[in-house]
Amino acid sequence: MRITCVGGGPAGLYLAVLAARRDPRHRITVLERNPEGATSGWGVVFWDDLLDDLYRNDPVSAAALRRDAVLYQGQTVLLDGHPAAHLGGYGYSIGRRRLLEILTRRARELGVDVRFDTPADDAATAGADLVVAADGVSSGVRGRHADAFGTAQTVGRNSYIWLGTDKVFDTFTFAFAHTAAGWIWFHAYPSAEGISTCIVECAPEVRAGLGLDGPDPDAHIARLEQLFAGPLGGRRLLNRAPGQQPAPWMRFHEIRNTTWCRGRTVLVGDAAHTTHFSIGSGTKLALRDVIELASLLPSDTTRLDERLRTYDLRRRAALGPIQDAARRSMAWFEHVDAHLGPESGAVDPVLFAYDLWRRRGQYPRWRYHLHLATQLGTVRTARRAVGTVRRTVRERRRPHAPVGPG
């Protein structure tokens, strides 16, 4: 088949990799409107379940990703710069630019034609047997045919800005700062050597009250560095990813579609669905979309329409509950005042951290008792040791010999 992927992000590139591995006869093109090496954002997070999927589908790119990923262990909740409570868990992070380099190189090794600086309109994809729209939340492919896809958007209330910092966090960190205008907070995690991702969020009235709605982005960064001087340890915030303009303040857009297929055009990743950044699953869900799609692709167009309908039904069914949980997480952060109170120090920090942990839904009672125990340093050390053993066992079960093209 002739397959055209619109968008050279993780979803488009990984679909190209998997399709080329499954049938080298496919003629696959990736069209990316931005220059090579240009990307927005800093780091993306993932977990061992996704790594297992990646190793099963392409051990070569999976091994490269794992080698360059950064491990973080545990989660820390800070109130006004002071550690308030601890949460369990661990995860991995990799710089978005490095992830795209790995996938671009792998796609080209497999014979994929990856073209940068190449916008894609309907004319550019007209000769393809299959068009994969992997062009993100503002998808041009989806936008030109929004009625056919049944696109619906819900805009979140809070403002947020996606920044980097040269403060290296070793845990996933939530830092809440009380100001005269109200609460403001960040979500931070390590993303590449010497750099962490730092997403700052607040209600729109807080942003205005702090003077963060003016025209000078550098003034915003200076103000945020002042507000978060404690959690950042005096380090810098970075609002320009390599080759990019200053990061803008945004509001989250939840995208849902009643179908992900229109003829032989199919949506994947953020073009098909979005989940609030507070659950950190955007890249993971996009890659799982294309793993499902690639597994269903026939060797020619004979059964293509049927397979695309199967993909549509399966992935929309899988995403519904996840988007519902992400919406609950977004709503929790939109009502932080209800959880923290109007003044600093007016809340039990351990209970607040547990409320933060369960924002996506209810958990069994034993989870609360484990949370209380996790506040003890000896218990945290023991949990990390158990986590290390589990990671080691999982890694040993994965393929270690790189698999050649095809």
Backbone torsions as a table, in degrees:
resi	resn	phi	psi	omega
1	MET	NA	158.3	170.4
2	ARG	-98.0	112.9	-174.8
3	ILE	-114.8	127.9	176.1
4	THR	-117.2	122.3	175.4
5	CYS	-99.9	120.5	177.6
6	VAL	-93.7	110.4	-176.9
7	GLY	114.1	122.5	-179.4
8	GLY	-103.2	35.9	173.0
9	GLY	-85.0	-170.8	-178.3
10	PRO	-56.3	-40.1	-176.6
11	ALA	-67.3	-49.0	-178.5
12	GLY	-63.8	-43.5	-179.3
13	LEU	-67.5	-40.2	-177.0
14	TYR	-72.5	-34.6	173.8
15	LEU	-60.4	-43.0	178.4
16	ALA	-61.2	-42.8	178.4
17	VAL	-59.8	-49.6	-175.7
18	LEU	-68.3	-40.9	179.4
19	ALA	-64.1	-39.7	178.9
20	ALA	-67.6	-36.2	178.1
21	ARG	-68.1	-38.3	-175.8
22	ARG	-74.5	-32.3	178.5
23	ASP	-152.2	99.9	-177.6
24	PRO	-63.2	-12.1	179.8
25	ARG	-76.3	-19.3	177.5
26	HIS	-59.4	142.2	173.5
27	ARG	-103.4	108.8	-168.4
28	ILE	-116.5	131.2	178.2
29	THR	-126.2	136.8	173.3
30	VAL	-113.2	125.4	179.8
31	LEU	-110.5	118.4	-179.6
32	GLU	-123.4	127.3	-175.4
33	ARG	-74.4	-24.4	-177.2
34	ASN	-88.1	161.4	175.3
35	PRO	-66.4	157.6	177.4
36	GLU	-63.5	134.5	179.5
37	GLY	91.7	-13.4	179.4
38	ALA	-86.9	132.7	177.5
39	THR	-155.8	154.5	174.8
40	SER	-96.6	156.0	178.6
41	GLY	84.8	178.0	-174.7
42	TRP	-120.5	-72.3	-177.3
43	GLY	-127.1	160.1	175.5
44	VAL	-123.8	148.7	-178.7
45	VAL	-109.7	153.6	176.5
46	PHE	-157.9	175.6	-174.8
47	TRP	-134.1	177.0	-175.2
48	ASP	-62.2	-30.7	-180.0
49	ASP	-62.0	-39.6	176.7
50	LEU	-69.9	-40.4	177.5
51	LEU	-56.9	-41.9	177.4
52	ASP	-58.0	-45.0	178.8
53	ASP	-61.8	-42.9	-177.6
54	LEU	-65.9	-40.9	178.2
55	TYR	-65.1	-35.4	178.6
56	ARG	-67.4	-30.3	-172.5
57	ASN	-97.8	-34.0	175.7
58	ASP	-157.7	90.1	-176.7
59	PRO	-59.3	-28.0	-176.7
60	VAL	-65.0	-54.7	179.8
61	SER	-68.8	-32.8	178.7
62	ALA	-63.5	-42.7	-180.0
63	ALA	-65.2	-38.4	178.7
64	ALA	-66.6	-40.2	179.3
65	LEU	-64.9	-45.7	-178.9
66	ARG	-63.8	-38.1	-179.2
67	ARG	-62.6	-36.3	-175.3
68	ASP	-95.8	-2.6	-178.4
69	ALA	-79.3	154.7	177.8
70	VAL	-106.3	135.5	177.3
71	LEU	-92.7	134.2	168.1
72	TYR	-120.4	147.2	-177.1
73	GLN	-126.0	123.8	178.2
74	GLY	80.5	171.8	177.4
75	GLN	-133.1	139.8	-178.9
76	THR	-119.8	135.7	177.1
77	VAL	-110.8	122.5	179.6
78	LEU	-111.6	136.9	172.9
79	LEU	-118.8	118.8	-177.6
80	ASP	51.4	41.3	173.8
81	GLY	85.7	-4.8	-177.1
82	HIS	-109.9	136.9	177.2
83	PRO	-57.3	124.1	-177.9
84	ALA	-103.9	-39.7	-177.6
85	ALA	-165.8	167.5	-178.5
86	HIS	-125.5	148.1	176.0
87	LEU	-124.1	158.1	-178.9
88	GLY	-86.3	-166.0	177.2
89	GLY	95.1	167.6	175.3
90	TYR	-153.0	167.6	178.5
91	GLY	-167.4	-178.6	179.8
92	TYR	-122.6	156.6	175.0
93	SER	-143.4	147.9	176.4
94	ILE	-141.4	145.1	176.3
95	GLY	-60.0	135.3	-177.8
96	ARG	-59.3	-40.5	-179.9
97	ARG	-61.8	-42.6	178.9
98	ARG	-65.3	-39.5	177.7
99	LEU	-59.2	-44.4	-179.7
100	LEU	-67.1	-35.2	176.6
101	GLU	-61.8	-44.3	-179.6
102	ILE	-61.3	-47.4	-176.1
103	LEU	-71.8	-35.4	177.4
104	THR	-64.3	-47.1	179.2
105	ARG	-60.9	-43.1	-179.3
106	ARG	-65.4	-41.7	178.9
107	ALA	-61.2	-43.2	-180.0
108	ARG	-67.1	-36.1	175.3
109	GLU	-57.8	-32.6	-177.6
110	LEU	-91.1	7.3	174.9
111	GLY	90.9	11.1	179.0
112	VAL	-76.6	138.6	176.8
113	ASP	-88.7	100.6	-179.0
114	VAL	-99.7	118.5	-176.3
115	ARG	-117.5	120.9	175.3
116	PHE	-96.7	169.9	-177.3
117	ASP	54.3	36.9	-174.8
118	THR	-131.5	93.7	174.4
119	PRO	-63.1	152.1	-176.8
120	ALA	-125.1	109.5	170.7
121	ASP	-104.2	-176.0	-177.7
122	ASP	-61.3	-32.8	179.5
123	ALA	-65.5	-36.8	-177.9
124	ALA	-69.4	-21.8	-177.9
125	THR	-108.4	6.2	-171.3
126	ALA	-62.4	-30.8	-176.2
127	GLY	-87.4	1.6	-174.5
128	ALA	-84.0	146.5	171.6
129	ASP	-77.7	-28.4	179.2
130	LEU	-141.5	130.4	175.3
131	VAL	-113.1	122.8	178.7
132	VAL	-105.8	111.3	179.9
133	ALA	-85.3	102.9	179.6
134	ALA	-121.4	37.9	-172.0
135	ASP	-102.1	27.8	163.7
136	GLY	82.1	-172.5	-172.8
137	VAL	-62.6	-30.7	178.7
138	SER	-100.0	34.5	-174.1
139	SER	-46.3	122.1	175.1
140	GLY	-70.4	-36.9	179.1
141	VAL	-61.7	-48.6	179.7
142	ARG	-66.1	-40.3	-177.7
143	GLY	-63.0	-35.5	-179.6
144	ARG	-72.2	-16.3	-177.5
145	HIS	-134.8	39.9	-173.7
146	ALA	-60.2	-37.1	179.9
147	ASP	-64.3	-40.3	-178.9
148	ALA	-66.8	-35.5	179.7
149	PHE	-85.1	-12.1	-178.0
150	GLY	65.6	47.2	-174.4
151	THR	-74.1	134.1	174.0
152	ALA	-130.8	137.1	179.4
153	GLN	-121.8	138.0	172.3
154	THR	-121.6	126.5	-176.2
155	VAL	-98.9	128.2	178.0
156	GLY	-69.8	163.5	-176.5
157	ARG	-85.2	-40.2	-171.7
158	ASN	-72.4	157.5	170.9
159	SER	-97.8	145.5	175.4
160	TYR	-146.8	158.4	178.8
161	ILE	-140.0	133.7	-173.3
162	TRP	-96.8	107.9	-174.2
163	LEU	-120.3	168.2	167.6
164	GLY	-112.6	170.7	175.0
165	THR	-152.1	148.6	174.7
166	ASP	-88.8	11.1	167.1
167	LYS	-81.1	122.9	-178.1
168	VAL	-93.3	109.5	177.7
169	PHE	-87.2	137.8	176.5
170	ASP	-102.8	-4.3	172.1
171	THR	-128.7	161.1	170.3
172	PHE	-72.5	123.4	-169.0
173	THR	-121.1	129.2	169.3
174	PHE	-107.0	122.1	180.0
175	ALA	-122.6	119.8	-179.2
176	PHE	-109.0	129.5	179.8
177	ALA	-120.8	130.2	177.3
178	HIS	-91.1	131.5	179.1
179	THR	-128.2	171.0	177.2
180	ALA	-61.7	-25.0	-179.9
181	ALA	-87.9	-14.5	-177.1
182	GLY	131.8	-168.6	-175.6
183	TRP	-85.5	141.9	172.3
184	ILE	-136.5	148.4	-173.9
185	TRP	-150.8	165.9	171.9
186	PHE	-133.1	156.6	170.4
187	HIS	-111.3	123.9	-175.8
188	ALA	-134.9	146.6	178.2
189	TYR	-157.8	153.3	178.9
190	PRO	-66.8	145.0	-178.9
191	SER	-132.6	-26.5	177.7
192	ALA	-160.0	172.6	-176.6
193	GLU	-59.2	116.0	176.9
194	GLY	81.6	0.6	-177.0
195	ILE	-132.2	142.9	171.8
196	SER	-122.7	156.1	171.8
197	THR	-87.5	141.2	-178.4
198	CYS	-142.1	107.6	-179.2
199	ILE	-101.9	114.6	-179.2
200	VAL	-95.4	136.9	-175.9
201	GLU	-139.8	147.6	174.7
202	CYS	-165.4	168.0	174.6
203	ALA	-70.9	153.3	-177.2
204	PRO	-60.4	-35.2	-179.9
205	GLU	-70.5	-29.5	175.9
206	VAL	-70.2	-43.4	177.8
207	ARG	-57.6	-45.4	179.1
208	ALA	-65.3	-42.9	-177.8
209	GLY	-64.5	-25.7	179.4
210	LEU	-93.0	2.2	179.5
211	GLY	73.9	25.7	-177.9
212	LEU	-95.6	11.9	179.1
213	ASP	-109.0	12.7	179.3
214	GLY	-81.3	-178.7	-173.4
215	PRO	-85.1	-8.1	-173.0
216	ASP	-101.0	102.4	-177.9
217	PRO	-64.7	-32.2	179.5
218	ASP	-67.8	-33.6	175.3
219	ALA	-65.5	-36.2	176.8
220	HIS	-61.9	-44.6	-178.3
221	ILE	-63.3	-42.8	179.1
222	ALA	-61.2	-40.2	179.6
223	ARG	-67.0	-42.6	-179.9
224	LEU	-66.8	-37.9	176.4
225	GLU	-62.0	-34.9	178.0
226	GLN	-69.3	-44.3	-177.8
227	LEU	-65.5	-34.3	-176.0
228	PHE	-111.4	29.9	-177.1
229	ALA	-57.7	-39.1	-179.5
230	GLY	-66.2	-58.9	-179.9
231	PRO	-59.6	-31.8	-179.4
232	LEU	-84.1	-7.3	-178.7
233	GLY	60.4	30.6	-179.7
234	GLY	77.1	5.3	-179.5
235	ARG	-81.4	171.1	-173.7
236	ARG	-85.4	152.9	163.4
237	LEU	-98.5	146.1	-176.3
238	LEU	-120.3	123.7	-177.9
239	ASN	-112.9	13.2	177.6
240	ARG	-132.2	106.4	170.6
241	ALA	-69.5	157.4	-177.8
242	PRO	-52.5	126.2	177.2
243	GLY	76.3	10.3	-175.2
244	GLN	-116.2	161.5	172.3
245	GLN	-75.3	167.1	176.4
246	PRO	-55.1	140.6	-179.3
247	ALA	-62.6	135.1	179.6
248	PRO	-91.5	157.0	165.7
249	TRP	-73.0	140.8	-176.6
250	MET	-137.2	170.4	167.5
251	ARG	-123.2	141.7	-175.7
252	PHE	-69.3	137.2	176.2
253	HIS	-113.4	114.2	173.8
254	GLU	-85.0	125.0	179.7
255	ILE	-108.6	128.9	170.3
256	ARG	-132.4	148.9	178.3
257	ASN	-133.3	142.9	179.4
258	THR	-75.7	-20.7	170.9
259	THR	-147.0	149.2	177.9
260	TRP	-102.7	6.2	-178.1
261	CYS	-126.3	140.4	170.8
262	ARG	-137.2	102.7	-172.4
263	GLY	59.4	-122.1	179.0
264	ARG	-107.9	28.9	169.7
265	THR	-109.5	130.2	-174.5
266	VAL	-130.8	141.6	179.6
267	LEU	-94.6	142.3	173.5
268	VAL	-138.2	159.7	174.7
269	GLY	61.1	-144.6	-175.6
270	ASP	-65.0	-18.9	174.1
271	ALA	-67.1	-30.0	-179.0
272	ALA	-92.8	-34.2	-172.4
273	HIS	-162.1	151.0	170.9
274	THR	-129.3	149.9	175.0
275	THR	-128.9	140.2	-175.1
276	HIS	-54.3	139.2	-175.6
277	PHE	-59.6	-18.3	-178.1
278	SER	-69.6	-12.4	174.5
279	ILE	-103.2	-4.3	170.5
280	GLY	58.2	36.8	-173.6
281	SER	-119.5	9.6	-174.5
282	GLY	-59.4	-50.7	-179.3
283	THR	-68.0	-41.2	178.8
284	LYS	-57.9	-46.5	-178.0
285	LEU	-69.5	-36.1	177.4
286	ALA	-63.0	-44.4	179.6
287	LEU	-66.0	-35.4	177.2
288	ARG	-70.2	-31.7	172.9
289	ASP	-56.5	-51.0	-173.4
290	VAL	-74.7	-27.3	172.9
291	ILE	-62.0	-45.0	178.0
292	GLU	-63.5	-46.8	-178.3
293	LEU	-62.6	-46.4	-178.6
294	ALA	-62.6	-35.7	-179.3
295	SER	-66.7	-21.5	-177.6
296	LEU	-97.4	-10.3	-174.8
297	LEU	-66.5	128.7	174.3
298	PRO	-79.6	171.8	-179.6
299	SER	-76.7	-18.3	175.4
300	ASP	-144.2	-170.5	-173.1
301	THR	-85.6	3.1	-171.9
302	THR	-56.9	-46.8	-176.9
303	ARG	-113.4	18.9	-173.2
304	LEU	-62.1	-46.2	-177.4
305	ASP	-59.3	-43.1	179.0
306	GLU	-62.8	-42.9	-178.7
307	ARG	-67.2	-36.2	178.4
308	LEU	-66.3	-37.7	176.7
309	ARG	-64.2	-37.9	177.6
310	THR	-63.8	-45.3	176.6
311	TYR	-57.2	-46.8	-178.2
312	ASP	-57.8	-48.8	-177.4
313	LEU	-65.7	-43.9	-176.6
314	ARG	-66.6	-48.5	-174.4
315	ARG	-74.6	-35.1	176.6
316	ARG	-65.4	-37.6	177.5
317	ALA	-64.9	-38.3	179.8
318	ALA	-70.6	-35.6	-174.6
319	LEU	-80.0	-26.0	-176.8
320	GLY	-52.3	-56.7	180.0
321	PRO	-62.4	-34.0	-179.8
322	ILE	-68.5	-41.6	177.1
323	GLN	-65.8	-34.8	177.1
324	ASP	-63.7	-43.3	178.3
325	ALA	-64.9	-39.3	179.2
326	ALA	-65.7	-35.9	178.0
327	ARG	-65.9	-38.9	176.4
328	ARG	-63.0	-39.4	177.8
329	SER	-64.0	-43.3	178.0
330	MET	-60.5	-44.4	-179.0
331	ALA	-63.6	-35.9	178.4
332	TRP	-59.5	-46.8	-179.2
333	PHE	-70.8	-24.9	177.1
334	GLU	-74.3	-10.6	-180.0
335	HIS	-127.0	40.1	-178.9
336	VAL	-57.9	-37.5	-179.3
337	ASP	-57.0	-33.8	-179.9
338	ALA	-67.8	-26.0	-178.7
339	HIS	-93.2	-31.6	-175.9
340	LEU	-100.2	-22.5	-175.5
341	GLY	84.9	169.2	-175.3
342	PRO	-75.8	-13.5	-175.8
343	GLU	-130.2	149.8	175.4
344	SER	-65.7	139.8	178.1
345	GLY	85.6	5.5	-177.3
346	ALA	-95.5	16.9	-174.6
347	VAL	-140.8	149.1	172.3
348	ASP	-73.5	114.2	-173.2
349	PRO	-64.7	-32.7	-179.4
350	VAL	-69.9	-42.4	177.1
351	LEU	-66.8	-38.1	178.1
352	PHE	-61.7	-43.8	-179.4
353	ALA	-63.3	-37.7	178.3
354	TYR	-68.2	-38.0	176.0
355	ASP	-61.9	-40.4	175.7
356	LEU	-61.1	-43.4	-179.1
357	TRP	-60.3	-42.4	-173.1
358	ARG	-97.7	22.8	-174.8
359	ARG	-63.7	-22.5	-178.5
360	ARG	-86.0	-11.1	-178.4
361	GLY	164.6	178.8	-178.1
362	GLN	-82.5	152.2	178.1
363	TYR	-127.1	157.8	178.5
364	PRO	-63.8	158.4	-174.7
365	ARG	-58.4	-33.7	-177.1
366	TRP	-62.9	-24.5	177.7
367	ARG	-62.4	-37.0	179.7
368	TYR	-66.9	-42.3	179.5
369	HIS	-65.8	-37.7	176.0
370	LEU	-64.6	-37.2	177.7
371	HIS	-62.3	-44.1	178.0
372	LEU	-61.2	-42.3	-179.4
373	ALA	-66.7	-32.4	-177.7
374	THR	-65.6	-16.6	177.8
375	GLN	-71.0	-13.0	177.2
376	LEU	-88.3	130.3	-177.6
377	GLY	-57.5	-37.3	-179.3
378	THR	-65.7	-37.3	179.3
379	VAL	-69.5	-41.0	177.9
380	ARG	-60.7	-41.5	178.6
381	THR	-61.9	-42.0	179.5
382	ALA	-65.7	-40.9	179.2
383	ARG	-63.4	-39.1	178.7
384	ARG	-65.4	-38.4	179.2
385	ALA	-64.1	-42.0	177.5
386	VAL	-63.3	-42.6	178.9
387	GLY	-61.8	-38.3	178.4
388	THR	-62.8	-43.1	178.3
389	VAL	-62.0	-45.4	-179.5
390	ARG	-62.4	-42.6	178.6
391	ARG	-62.5	-41.9	-179.1
392	THR	-61.9	-43.9	179.7
393	VAL	-62.6	-44.3	-179.4
394	ARG	-64.3	-41.4	-178.6
395	GLU	-65.4	-36.2	179.8
396	ARG	-69.2	-23.0	179.8
397	ARG	-82.2	-13.2	-177.1
398	ARG	-84.4	155.7	177.4
399	PRO	-62.0	140.1	-179.7
400	HIS	-114.1	-24.7	178.2
401	ALA	-81.6	120.1	179.2
402	PRO	-57.5	140.4	178.9
403	VAL	-99.2	132.3	-178.3
404	GLY	-72.0	171.2	-179.3
405	PRO	-53.6	135.1	177.1
406	GLY	80.9	NA	NA
